[in-house]
Amino acid sequence: MNKRKDKIIEQAFKVPFYYQVCFTERIFDLENPLLANLLKGDKKPKVFFVIDEGVHRAHPYLISAIEAYSKSFEDTFILCAQPLIVPGGERVKNEKKHLDQVLDATHEFGIDRHSYIIGIGGGAVLDMVGFAAAIAHRGIRHIRIPTTVLSQNDSGIGVKNGINAYGKKNYLGAFTPPVAVINDFKFLQTLEDKDWRSGISEAIKVALIKDASFFIWLESHAFELLDRQNPAMEELITRCAEMHLDHIAGKDPFEMGSSRPLDFGHWAAHKLEQLTNYQIRHGEAVAVGIALDTTYSHLKGMLTEIELSRIIQLIKNLGFELFVPELSGTSILQGLEEFREHLGGELTIMLLNAIGSGVEVHEMDKNLIVDAIELLKQYQYQDLKA
């Protein structure tokens, strides 16, 4: 009998990733060369724009501004087709036809790996566009231009893309860094109050798990933020972006393990979005999720009552609900298992042992979660000022 001979060849390599998050105003002003400079290369690339329908309505001049900009910089890039308008919000991630529209465009207009796909809109549109760019030709360069507070300070500056499938959020997706992110603060001026406020919840999140001084800043600037004062919002977005990028540069940017500290409050938030058929905005759901996990942390003896009161009061001061009817019942608890499944292994949940200090746990007491929900019902109508 012949002896079996196994042969194994191993290879390991690293791929460096680099991208810029830029802050500007009036990105398509003919006197603003920022975008053109990002597109400049040895060859003139084709560029294809995908625009959030809500942004298009709020800025009806946008397409003509893009056309004028491309003509002004025609030596730098080629506008290969009319921009594609797609719905905003979770609809663009729930209906696969919108992903197919972008993929069809790559075929029809010859958009290749030396071209650029530029998404303009909220986080959901950027998620879908980034996923389309990631899978066409195994990767087309893409640039994000976020237009909401939530996308400028959190989702739009990260490396994750995706769409919803099988009734689950972000079930299909990829980790693909953009070539660049351009935060144009002028887009924020046309946001509805709900959308302006919604993104602030992600600032509360990063402050609670990473930076106590930022939490204090949020406490002292809460009413300026609600009053839509631009300097306060611009500082909030910039500080959040810096902390988000610091996290991405850490040991697990593509989340190969089960640790997702930036998803503090998100296990319940994702389930709430599904249970409300996405009628609740992501940022509003995150605020409820943060309140829930903060209250749970207190009930576990990890967080003092004074700290809990400060956190709950800040969430209320910023105009968020602490409790919604969908929190009641057993359905919300299914979010824990779905979150574990999404992580691909061990359940890992971020809780708090102090303001500015998160700690990971690998199990949660479901009875204590129910108790925390009952407390949130009470907190909804109480003044908890310490």
HELIX and SHEET records of a PDB file:
HELIX    1   1 LEU A   34  LEU A   39  1                                   6    
HELIX    2   2 GLU A   53  ALA A   58  1                                   6    
HELIX    3   3 LEU A   62  SER A   72  1                                  11    
HELIX    4   4 ARG A   91  ASN A   94  1                                   4    
HELIX    5   5 LYS A   96  GLU A  108  1                                  13    
HELIX    6   6 GLY A  123  ILE A  135  1                                  13    
HELIX    7   7 ALA A  136  ARG A  138  5                                   3    
HELIX    8   8 VAL A  149  ASN A  153  1                                   5    
HELIX    9   9 SER A  155  ILE A  157  5                                   3    
HELIX   10  10 PHE A  185  THR A  190  5                                   6    
HELIX   11  11 ASP A  193  SER A  198  1                                   6    
HELIX   12  12 ILE A  200  LYS A  210  1                                  11    
HELIX   13  13 ALA A  212  LEU A  226  1                                  15    
HELIX   14  14 ASN A  230  ILE A  248  1                                  19    
HELIX   15  15 PRO A  261  ASP A  263  5                                   3    
HELIX   16  16 HIS A  266  LEU A  275  1                                  10    
HELIX   17  17 HIS A  282  LEU A  299  1                                  18    
HELIX   18  18 GLU A  305  ASN A  317  1                                  13    
HELIX   19  19 PRO A  325  LEU A  327  5                                   3    
HELIX   20  20 SER A  331  LEU A  333  5                                   3    
HELIX   21  21 GLN A  334  LEU A  343  1                                  10    
HELIX   22  22 LYS A  366  TYR A  379  1                                  14    
SHEET    1   A 6 GLN A  20  THR A  24  0                                        
SHEET    2   A 6 ALA A 180  ASP A 184  1                                        
SHEET    3   A 6 ARG A 141  PRO A 146  1                                        
SHEET    4   A 6 TYR A 116  GLY A 121  1                                        
SHEET    5   A 6 LYS A  46  ASP A  52  1                                        
SHEET    6   A 6 ILE A  78  LEU A  79  1                                        
SHEET    1   B 6 GLN A  20  THR A  24  0                                        
SHEET    2   B 6 ALA A 180  ASP A 184  1                                        
SHEET    3   B 6 ARG A 141  PRO A 146  1                                        
SHEET    4   B 6 TYR A 116  GLY A 121  1                                        
SHEET    5   B 6 LYS A  46  ASP A  52  1                                        
SHEET    6   B 6 LEU A  84  VAL A  86  1                                        
SHEET    1   C 2 LYS A 160  ALA A 165  0                                        
SHEET    2   C 2 LYS A 168  PHE A 175 -1                                        
SHEET    1   D 2 ILE A 349  ALA A 354  0                                        
SHEET    2   D 2 SER A 357  VAL A 361 -1                                        
END                                                                             
